[in-house]
Amino acid sequence: MDPGEIFGAIATFVVGAIVILSLLGVSIGSGIMDIATSILIFAFVVAVIVGLLSEGF
C-alpha cells in the first residue's frame, strides 16, 4: 500500500466512525449499554474496512 491508500483508509475510517457514533448518540442517548453497543458497531465497521482493504478494495 502506498501512503495515499493508507491516508485514504484512515480518513474513511475516522469519518465513518464519527458519523456512526454521532448518529448513535443522537438516536439512542447516553448510557453504559449504549456505549457498549457503539463500541460493538464501531468494531464491526473496523472489521469490514480491514476486510475490504485486505481484498484489495
C-alpha positions in Angstrom: 0.0 0.0 0.0 1.3 3.4 -0.8 0.9 6.4 1.6 -2.1 7.7 -0.4 -4.1 4.4 0.1 -3.2 4.4 3.8 -4.2 8.0 4.3 -7.5 7.3 2.4 -8.2 4.3 4.6 -7.6 6.3 7.8 -9.7 9.2 6.6 -12.6 6.9 5.6 -12.3 5.1 8.9 -12.3 8.3 11.0 -15.1 9.9 9.1 -17.2 6.7 9.2 -16.6 6.3 12.9 -17.5 9.9 13.7 -20.7 9.7 11.7 -21.8 6.3 13.1 -21.1 7.3 16.7 -22.8 10.7 16.4 -25.8 9.1 14.8 -26.0 6.6 17.6 -25.5 9.3 20.2 -28.4 11.4 18.7 -30.8 8.5 18.3 -30.1 6.4 21.4 -28.8 8.9 24.0 -26.2 8.1 26.7 -25.8 5.1 29.0 -23.4 2.1 29.6 -25.3 -0.2 27.3 -25.4 2.4 24.5 -21.7 2.9 24.8 -21.2 -0.9 24.6 -23.4 -1.1 21.5 -21.5 1.8 19.9 -18.2 0.0 20.5 -19.5 -3.2 19.0 -20.8 -1.5 15.9 -17.5 0.5 15.7 -15.6 -2.8 15.9 -17.8 -4.3 13.2 -17.1 -1.3 10.9 -13.4 -1.6 11.5 -13.6 -5.3 10.6 -15.4 -4.5 7.4 -12.9 -1.8 6.4 -10.0 -4.1 7.1 -11.6 -6.9 5.1 -12.2 -4.6 2.1 -8.6 -3.3 2.3 -7.2 -6.9 2.5 -9.3 -7.9 -0.5 -7.6 -5.0 -2.5 -10.7 -2.8 -2.4 
